[in-house]
């Protein structure tokens, strides 16, 4: 069969324009509408790709399953399986489904390309992991549809599979237990800056849907000999069961979102005694960030606060794995943009000797310390937001501000003594009120 004739015979050619138009419609009507621009320096192709694919997965899988069922029904209608085996049946199936697989790749590629071009980003090898997973699972769905088309009329199989697959994948966000969403084929979450999916989080849905595809194909394949049909059905059942059990074992202990690995971006550090590390993309902020950290530690120490400097300060955007002892992990990039680095250092440094100190005293201590560090206004703004839901929030805010201001009028030694006493008093009051 000539290439043009072979391609024109496939329903993928006729459904292709509609499928691609739906991708474009989703991109401009949904993705861009929900897009929230962040720091332009933090362009990260894997995050962009994971974001745009979130709502593309169900559409791609539904189209692949429906077309697989339709093409299978076409072969059955034409009596292909009743003819003598001129070539391997696997070759016949692959030749029939190649246009479907190409359309799936085009749908995924179009969504990814639109997003990357919109963000002005260049694709990386790491950013192709999730599109590759989506395409492999789309191939598996086409095989599931093909197997269904061998048993049932295509006018029934195609629309039923399209609706069933679309709903099953699109609704994966709400599935409980959580392992169901991890096996749906829809990577349930947007990657953060410097994050990549773990191999298990990609392989688990591929194993599950792939096992269903291989198993369904073996069960539904019209072998010539009855004995082969029995063997095919048994083998297919074993494959589906083994794949499902294996995939479940990989994800059963995961929470709402799958595990990721972080720290996949270049890092730059400044300082020897107290290294401060940030992504290379925002490393121009390092001098100012380090100056804020050093100055805050000095001011608090001069005010009588026991200061134990960290061994290292890392931006959370670059952190990966368990935090080493003596290391602070702060959102340095966003903190600097909001001019709240000093307040974050105060939060990290001030530790009460109990888990739940009395709120008013604790807020007074924090307000005073924030004032010492030169970030009183930032802390006041935070308290306005926190206390806005309290019935007497405005009165509490004024009371805390007045007390902190009064402490600031004391001598340095008096402020240091007040600070030590306030830590003890906050915990004692908390215990008496039953909050600690």
Order of alpha helices (4+ residues) and beta strands (2+ residues): alpha-alpha-alpha-alpha-alpha-alpha-alpha-alpha-beta-alpha-alpha-beta-beta-beta-alpha-beta-beta-alpha-alpha-alpha-alpha-alpha-alpha
